[in-house]
Amino acid sequence: MSRPCFPSLNMPLRLSAVLLSLSFYFCSAAQAQIEQIEATAEEFADAIGPEHFSFKEAGAINCSEVSNFAVKPAASEKQLEARESKNSLQAAKGQSSVKGIEKPHFTGWADYYHHSFYGKKTASGHVLHRERMTAAHRTLPFGTKVKVTNKVNGTSCVVVINDRGPFTPSKVIDLSHAAASQLGMLRAGTVQVACTILDKSE
């Protein structure tokens, strides 16, 4: 006796079974790929640091959530330079700076204080002494050391800025009596000088 055939019943069942098998296969494959991506992402995050990497951690990642994690690009060289410059400015904030002088070397005419100024307070609050190696400058911070060289005879001395001046546009620095004496300019009164700003350690 031959086996009865029900084509109208068997074909839909077979088709449903095939579709169900395919669904399970693709779902399993997709989930495996997602798990592999997640593991790779976590390893990558550990390697480069959390500050450069972020992804959604709530719950299990599914197909719709794959796009929720992304690698943040590393900062460019210009951005790093800008950050270093900003940090340097913040570190130097509040410190004295040399204003009005584009170069650490300048030249011009120098003179020295009239005797009537000695014994009086300077702009820095210190008393002006004729025997101390001090000077006045319009913009250099108080305490700045300056090497002053007489361009006529080549002699030089080091002075500390503790006052403001000179207020004559043709002059670049006012010297104490002691400094002027070392430069050999007491008789002339004024002389052409070359001035070099020194580091605090010099």
Long-range contacts (C-beta under 8 A, 24 or more apart in sequence): 30-63, 34-61, 34-62, 34-63, 34-66, 37-61, 37-66, 41-69, 44-71, 96-141, 96-142, 96-143, 96-144, 97-141, 98-139, 98-140, 98-141, 98-144, 98-197, 99-139, 100-138, 100-139, 101-139, 101-140, 101-197, 104-196, 104-197, 105-194, 105-195, 105-196, 105-197, 106-172, 106-194, 106-195, 107-151, 107-172, 107-192, 107-193, 107-194, 107-195, 108-170, 108-171, 108-172, 108-173, 108-192, 108-193, 108-195, 109-170, 109-171, 109-172, 109-190, 109-191, 109-192, 109-193, 110-148, 110-171, 110-172, 110-173, 110-174, 110-175, 110-183, 110-185, 110-190, 110-191, 110-192, 110-193, 111-166, 111-171, 111-174, 111-175, 111-180, 111-189, 111-190, 112-174, 112-175, 112-176, 112-177, 112-179, 112-180, 112-185, 112-186, 112-189, 113-174, 113-175, 113-176, 113-177, 115-177, 118-177, 122-162, 122-163, 122-164, 123-162, 123-163, 123-164, 124-162, 124-163, 126-162, 128-162, 128-163, 128-176, 129-176, 130-176, 130-177, 130-178, 131-176, 131-177, 131-178, 132-176, 132-178, 133-157, 133-158, 133-159, 133-160, 133-176, 133-178, 133-179, 133-182, 134-159, 134-160, 134-161, 134-162, 134-163, 134-176, 134-179, 135-159, 135-160, 135-161, 135-162, 135-163, 135-173, 135-174, 135-175, 135-176, 135-179, 136-161, 136-162, 136-163, 136-164, 136-165, 136-166, 136-173, 136-174, 137-161, 137-163, 137-164, 137-165, 137-172, 137-173, 137-174, 138-164, 138-165, 138-166, 138-167, 140-197, 143-200, 144-197, 145-197, 145-198, 145-199, 145-200, 145-202, 146-173, 146-195, 146-196, 146-197, 146-198, 147-195, 147-196, 147-198, 148-173, 148-175, 148-179, 148-183, 148-193, 148-194, 148-195, 149-193, 149-194, 149-195, 149-196, 150-183, 150-184, 150-185, 150-191, 150-192, 150-193, 151-191, 151-192, 151-193, 151-194, 152-191, 152-192, 153-183, 153-184, 155-182, 155-183, 155-184, 156-183, 157-182, 157-183, 158-198, 158-202
